[in-house]
Amino acid sequence: MVADKEVRDIPVSLFRLNRESDVPLYVQLRTAIQQGIASGTLGPGYRLPPEPRLCERLGISTVTVKNAIAPLVDAGLLYRRARLGTFVSGHAGIRAIRVGMMAPHASGQDAFQAGILRGLNSGLRRRGFAPEISMLGPDDVLSGPVDAVALLGPLPADRAEIIDHLKTMARLPPLVLDVPPIRTDADFVYVDNEHAAFTVVTDLIQRGASRILYFGMGEAERLNDAGRLAGYRRALEEAGIALEDGWVLQPSARFRASVELVHTLVEARADAVFFAIGGHYGGLLLGLLRSEPRVEEPLVGGIALSPAGSAGTVDYGVDAARLGEVAADILDRRLRGEASAPCTVAVKGQRVESD
């Protein structure tokens, strides 16, 4: 702490908020303060404007100001002095947090899981933490106690008991990412697969498709597949299209070669196919379908895990980092004692426009 004569008041003009951004205003304000401290613009003893002045000049509520500042006080970046205000600390004492991340398959993390990790790491840092994230395989053990432990999906349905193991590894409830809720004693953040499938299949129907086949991802994705199938069936039902036998396909030895899948689509007289994973793979399938003389203007739809869809496909983009961001918010609230009941958040994406 510093003497009163060393106090410098921070002008409100230093903080600029973008109301058109998807980033919440309290996160923008918190980030501006953090960046000012990190760059040295806001040094020890600098005093934040009083909350009423911040609210009036920035056009925000007191709740927004409190949500921006409270985590920085908890982290040691700011401190409060009774009747004097909130000041920049004389040290950057960001609270450390150790997170163990477990992947359920020995093959390790994929691109989607890597995106989740990036979002979790950046989300925790923006909330005033210095995260130390350790990756674990299905048979690994932690070298010491951790604050939190998370499980990255997909999680086969017969391995749900792994959550019991996670409960013994950290002081916070287990956090499961990219898996729909299967337990009531853990926190879940997952892709809203039903909404994604419904959006894509409805789009295919609006483009003229009436015989739409579904191609799932097999046993390893059974939990996620349930939501996708529900959305697929609902879209057909609302469009008055009767689901026929043979329209729902699952991976097998027969479909390992894409040409076999093309033959199946042709035999079923399908004019569209919905993939659980779209994007690049949907584009490859589209090329094969277009090479088949009996298929005219084929449509492919799917959930794309890449920034953009492939030309001629109807994709639904899911930002993996967004799952990590939501997970960071849950951990932040748990560490501050604001969450008690299990947290379940379904993350939506958006239609991906392709050229």
Secondary structure, 3 states (H helix, E strand, C coil): CCCHHHCEECCHHHCCCCCCCCCCHHHHHHHHHHHHHHHCCCCCCEECCCHHHHHHHHCCCHHHHHHHHHHHHHCCCEEEECCCEEEECCCCCCEEEEEEEECCCCCCCCHHHHHHHHHHHHHHHHCCEEEEEEEECCCCCCCCCECEEEEECCCCHHHCCHHHHHCCCECCCCEEECCCCCCCCCEEEEECHHHHHHHHHHHHHHCCCCCEEEECCCHHHHHHHHHHHHHHHHHHHHCCCCCCCCCEECCCHHHCCHHHHHHHHHHCCCCEEEECCCCHHHHHHHHHHHCCCCCCCCEEEEEECCCCCCCCEEEEECCHHHHHHHHHHHHHHHHCCCCCCCCEEEECCEEECCC
